[in-house]
Amino acid sequence: MSKPGKMLTGKLYQRFPRRVSTVAGVVLAVFLIITLTNGVLVEYTFRVLDRSFQQYDALLEPDRPQPLIAERAGSINSKLDWRELGRAGREFVASGPSAADITAFTGQAAFEPIRLYAGLQVADSPMERARLLLDELIRVKAFDRSTLVIITPTGTGWVDPSAMDGLEYLLHGDVASVALQYSYLNSPMSLVFQPESGLESAQA
C-alpha cells in the first residue's frame, strides 16, 4: 500500500472497522493521486499548446503588407504596433473593402471603413487592451459613425471577413468595427483551458 494510503487508512481505523478503513483509504489515495496528476498534466498540456499557438500567431506574413489607411489599427497613424496585432488581427485590419472599392461597387460616395484590433501582445490584461482600443476609437472618430460593431472573435482571434465586408458595403463604409483577442488557442481548446478569458475580454 502506498504511503498516502497508509496514512488515510490509519485515520479511518479510529472510526470504522479495519476492512472498511483499508478499502476506503486505498480508494481515497488513488483518487487523490489521479486528481493531482491530471492537474499537472492539464497544466503542462496547456502551456505547450499555448506556446506553440503563440509562436504561430506572431508570424509576419510577407504577402500581407501593413495598411496605409489611417482608419486601420497597425497603420503608421495608429498607436497599436502592426507586429503586435497577431496573425488574425493583421488579417482583419489589412483586408476588407476600401472607400474606393465600395464607391466602385455602389456608385455612391463612401466612408473609409474603420477596423481596429488589439492582439494579446499589445498589453498584459483585457482591460489594458480595451483602453488602447478606446484611444484608437477616439483617434479615428469612430463614435461619429452611424454604426459601431464590437466583435468577439474566435479563440485564435479570427474575425469572419464575410460578415464585416457585407456590412461595410451595405452601410457605404459608415461603420467602425473593433475586436479584442482573448486567446492563442482555437475555440474548443480555449473553452477547456481558459474558460474565463473570453468572458473577461468581452466584458472589457
C-alpha angles and dihedrals in degrees: 000000000000122000093251088050092052092048093051092044091052091054091048093049088071093064110020138044116279097252093047090047093050095050094042092048093052093046092050092047093051090047093052093047093050092046094051093044092050090051091054092046092049092050092048092047091050093051093049094048094044092051092048094049091044091057090049091048091054095055113118112221112221091207092057110072124199110269118255094199111105091216092067129085112245095032120127088262093053127096089214114089114238091222092053097054092085128230095288092043093052090048091051099048095039094052135059132071123309124219089262091053092051093047091049090052101042101029089229133106112267141195122239103258114240116228120179129176138172118202125203092261096062094074141354102244136041090241093054091049090049091052091052089051090050089054088051092049089054093045094056094038091241092163089066090065120098092236133035116189119198107199128203102202127206120274094277091047096257118155119203103246095201092060095055097036092057093048092049091052092045093052095040091244093302092131139096121204128190131186135184122205115224105176146018091216126084117259101267093048092043090055090052100043103025108024092156098050098077092048094048091049094049091048092049 
